[in-house]
Amino acid sequence: MSDQDEFGAFLVGFVVGGLTGAVAALLLAPQSGEETRTIIRDKAIELKDKASEEIDEAYAQAEAAASEARIRFEELAQLTRERADELQRRSAVLLEEQKSRISEVMARKPSETEPPAPAI
């Protein structure tokens, strides 16, 4: 509970100090209130314009990255399709070769495929 009391005291001090600084800044400012409001308004407009430019730039960069990623994905998809087709063709050729070999073995006479029986 002691930690919470210390934090509460710190927070109150922080807020009071901030308010005191703000009041002192307004009272000791070299320009009038109207001038200060004009400066604040101008700075707010500048910040808004800068933020808008940054957002537009970030949006353009995101669009470019998305477009590049889409192109890369399409290239990889095409390459994958080509490799899958090639593997399918190769496996079909190998399958036909194996079927042919099995047919040849099955068509041979038993005496050709079996070793001669030992003489007793």
Secondary structure, 3 states (H helix, E strand, C coil): CHHHHHHHHHHHHHHHHHHHHHHHHHHCCCCCHHHHHHHHHHHHHHHHHHHHHHHHHHHHHHHHHHHHHHHHHHHHHHHHHHHHHHHHHHHHHHHHHHHHHHHHHHHCCHHHHCCCCCCC
